[in-house]
Amino acid sequence: MKIESLLPLGKLDPGLREPDTPLDVRDFARLSKVAEDVGLDAVLVEETKDDPFQMMALGATTTERIQLGTSVAMAFPRSPTATAMSAWSLAKLSEGRFMLGLGTQVRAHIQRRFGLDWHAPAPWMRDYIGAMRAVWRCWQDRTPLEFESEHYTLNLMVPLFDPGPIDHPDIPIHVAVIGPNMTAMAGECADGIRLHPVVTTKYIDEEVLPNLARG
């Protein structure tokens, strides 16, 4: 069994409210080290008030064993190429301890907070993951970047923007899932899932597991 914690430590509710003392990005490196010292296997961070990738970098510099993961970072406001580079740098910095957790966010936030058009999230996320993996293959295998889908067409990579191979290129991708289509897509494309903070065992048995298998 793997034991992980969402930072800040001591936040006991399931993630629906702010903690009494919000996570301070200036304290993230120390908290990551505390989590490692008490024997946790992984620490996770949400994308709410600070950039989760910057917090992961802080944690990677003060730890040696513990896994570090975003739970979750918003995918759609970022280009898949930009997210691919953030994850690549963190995999290199952490020596393979980084887990990339992605979520869709909801329609209102995508449209009104980020100013983007909304699309059906499951096909969009499938294309997003495929585009990131195409970028990673280009960098690791030294092959041309070629990816085309409904949502993304990628066909340009030049030496200036190519970081090249790393020692731990197989970056785990976890997807936040709600509903049958996102769950099936994650079963098809992802390495793991992140469930809503409040779910029942009945929901897992009757909805999540069958749809994962369908994917």
NORTA-V780349 format. One record per pair of residues at least 4 apart in sequence whose C-alpha atoms are under 6 Angstrom apart, sorted by the first residue. I is the first residue (numbers start at 0). J is the second residue. Records with the same first field share a line. If there is no record, write none. Layout:
BEGIN
I = J ; J
END
This chain:
BEGIN
1 = 40
2 = 39 ; 40
3 = 39 ; 40 ; 41 ; 42
4 = 42
5 = 42 ; 43 ; 44
6 = 44
7 = 22
10 = 18
13 = 196
28 = 57 ; 58 ; 61
31 = 58
32 = 61 ; 62
34 = 39
35 = 39 ; 65
40 = 65
41 = 65 ; 66 ; 67
42 = 67
43 = 68 ; 69 ; 70
44 = 69 ; 70
45 = 70 ; 71
46 = 51 ; 72
59 = 93
66 = 96 ; 97
67 = 97
68 = 97 ; 98 ; 99
69 = 99 ; 100
70 = 100
71 = 100 ; 101 ; 102
72 = 101 ; 102
73 = 101 ; 102 ; 103
74 = 101 ; 102 ; 103
79 = 83 ; 127 ; 131
83 = 131
89 = 93
90 = 94 ; 95 ; 97
95 = 167
98 = 171
99 = 172
100 = 172 ; 173 ; 174
101 = 174
102 = 174 ; 175
107 = 111
108 = 112
109 = 113 ; 115
110 = 114 ; 115 ; 116
120 = 124
121 = 181
135 = 139
136 = 140
137 = 141 ; 142 ; 143 ; 144
138 = 163 ; 164
139 = 163 ; 164
144 = 154
145 = 153 ; 154
146 = 152 ; 153
147 = 151 ; 152
171 = 190
172 = 189 ; 190
173 = 189 ; 190 ; 191 ; 192
174 = 192 ; 193
175 = 192 ; 193 ; 194
176 = 181 ; 182 ; 194
179 = 210
182 = 210 ; 211
183 = 210 ; 211 ; 213 ; 214
184 = 214
185 = 189
186 = 211 ; 214
187 = 214
201 = 205
202 = 206
203 = 207
204 = 208
END
